[in-house]
Amino acid sequence: MKIKFLKLEWDSDFFGYQVGRAEIEELKYEQYEDLVMYFRESSMRLIYIYPLDKLTKSTLLKHKIPLLATNVNFEKYDNFSQKKITSSIKSFDENDKFDEIEKLAYISGEFSRFKLDRNYSDNEFYRLYSEWIKKSISKEIATDVIIYKNVDKIKGFISYKITSIETIVIGLIAVDSFEQGQGIGKSLIQSVENVANVYNIKKIMVSTQLENEKAVKFYNSCGYKLIEQKEIYHLWI
């Protein structure tokens, strides 16, 4: 068995118990109890496991450790052109209603492992995504939050961060359930591509879950290519 383990300080502080991340390979069925003991002795309560080979995946499944998500990363590398977008697109500001964008943030996490894992017991999903959008708006973890606002109501939003001179990473994106299929999502994506054009940024990255078939299809339709996918299991001690 080979393991690369890291305690996650932010997650541990936020959830109120010890959380870690582990990349594991060559985990045999009979070694599972030793793995659990290793984490227990490290005072871990929850470990996000990223298996690196088929043997480890098989061992986890045989011990009924649930696969919570298959994260997929998309990338678009291009000379992004400046295109006109609707006047309904603008940056979120203090005059906009937080509760509207907070509800949309919950929609963005519909397939999140933090929502699907029923071992969470203290509204962790809602607290996490509320904190995520708050810190994005305050620009602690995002460069900007762009909204689509029509008839004085937020219909969709996208957050992004310029992480280097050549890369933008999209954080959260969501469109009101009753407004989907009307091009709002593509307008929001275009607004970020316009930013890339202004700053001469060559690459935009975005992640979702393989199980979110609608999102996967959407990013493909916008010209984004799948470059990586990783399975994530949750081991509770």
Residue pairs with C-beta under 8 A, 6 or more apart in sequence:
1 24
1 25
1 26
1 27
1 28
1 31
1 34
1 35
2 24
2 25
2 26
3 22
3 23
3 24
3 35
3 38
4 22
4 23
4 24
5 20
5 21
5 22
5 42
5 47
6 20
6 21
6 22
7 18
7 19
7 20
7 42
7 44
8 19
8 20
8 21
8 48
11 19
12 18
12 19
14 127
14 128
14 131
15 46
15 124
16 122
17 45
17 46
18 42
18 43
18 44
18 45
18 46
19 44
19 45
19 46
19 47
19 48
20 39
20 42
20 44
20 46
20 47
20 48
21 47
21 48
21 50
22 39
22 47
22 48
22 49
22 50
23 50
23 52
24 35
24 49
24 50
24 51
24 52
24 56
25 51
25 52
25 53
25 55
25 56
26 53
26 55
26 56
27 35
27 51
27 55
27 56
27 59
27 60
28 55
28 59
29 58
29 59
29 62
29 63
31 59
32 59
32 63
36 235
36 237
39 47
39 235
39 237
40 237
44 237
45 236
45 237
46 119
46 234
46 235
46 236
46 237
47 234
47 235
47 237
48 232
48 233
48 234
49 60
49 65
49 232
49 233
49 234
49 235
50 230
50 231
50 232
50 233
51 57
51 60
51 231
51 233
57 231
60 67
60 233
60 235
61 67
65 233
65 234
65 235
66 117
66 233
66 234
67 231
67 232
67 233
68 113
68 116
68 117
68 232
68 233
68 234
69 111
69 112
69 113
69 116
69 209
69 210
69 211
69 231
69 232
70 209
70 210
70 211
70 229
70 230
70 231
70 232
71 207
71 208
71 209
71 210
71 229
71 230
71 231
71 232
72 207
72 208
72 209
72 210
72 216
72 226
72 228
72 229
73 205
73 206
73 207
73 226
73 227
73 228
73 229
74 205
74 206
74 207
74 208
74 219
74 224
74 225
74 226
74 227
75 203
75 204
75 205
75 224
75 225
75 227
76 193
76 203
76 204
76 222
76 223
76 224
76 225
77 202
77 203
78 202
78 223
79 197
79 202
80 193
80 194
80 196
80 197
80 201
80 204
81 193
81 197
82 194
82 197
82 198
83 190
83 193
83 194
85 187
85 190
85 191
85 194
86 148
86 187
88 148
88 149
88 150
88 155
88 187
89 146
89 147
89 148
89 187
89 188
89 191
90 146
90 147
90 149
91 144
91 145
91 146
91 147
92 101
92 137
92 145
92 146
92 147
92 154
92 157
96 147
96 149
96 154
97 154
98 134
98 137
100 153
100 154
101 133
101 137
101 145
101 147
101 154
101 157
102 129
102 130
102 133
104 154
104 156
104 157
104 174
104 175
104 176
105 129
105 130
105 132
105 133
105 157
105 172
105 174
106 125
106 126
106 129
107 174
107 175
107 176
107 177
108 129
108 172
108 173
108 174
109 115
109 125
109 128
109 129
109 172
110 212
111 208
111 209
111 211
111 212
111 215
112 125
112 129
112 209
113 209
113 232
113 234
114 120
114 124
114 125
114 128
114 129
115 125
117 234
119 234
119 236
129 172
132 141
132 171
132 172
133 145
133 159
133 172
135 141
135 142
136 142
136 145
136 159
136 171
136 172
137 145
141 161
141 171
142 159
142 160
142 161
142 171
143 160
143 161
143 162
143 168
144 159
144 160
144 195
145 157
145 158
145 159
146 157
146 158
146 159
146 160
146 188
146 191
146 192
147 154
147 156
147 157
148 154
148 155
148 156
148 157
148 175
148 184
148 187
148 188
149 155
154 176
155 175
155 176
155 179
155 184
156 173
156 174
156 175
156 176
156 179
156 184
156 185
156 188
157 172
157 173
157 174
157 188
158 170
158 172
158 173
158 188
158 189
158 191
158 192
159 170
159 171
159 172
159 173
160 168
160 169
160 170
160 171
160 192
160 195
161 168
161 169
161 171
162 168
162 195
162 199
162 201
163 169
165 201
166 201
166 202
166 203
167 201
167 202
167 203
167 204
167 205
168 192
168 195
168 196
168 201
168 203
168 204
168 205
169 204
169 205
169 206
170 189
170 192
170 204
170 205
170 206
173 185
173 188
173 189
173 206
175 184
175 185
175 188
176 184
185 218
186 221
186 222
189 222
192 204
193 204
195 201
196 202
196 204
204 224
206 219
206 224
208 215
208 216
208 219
209 215
210 216
210 229
216 226
220 226
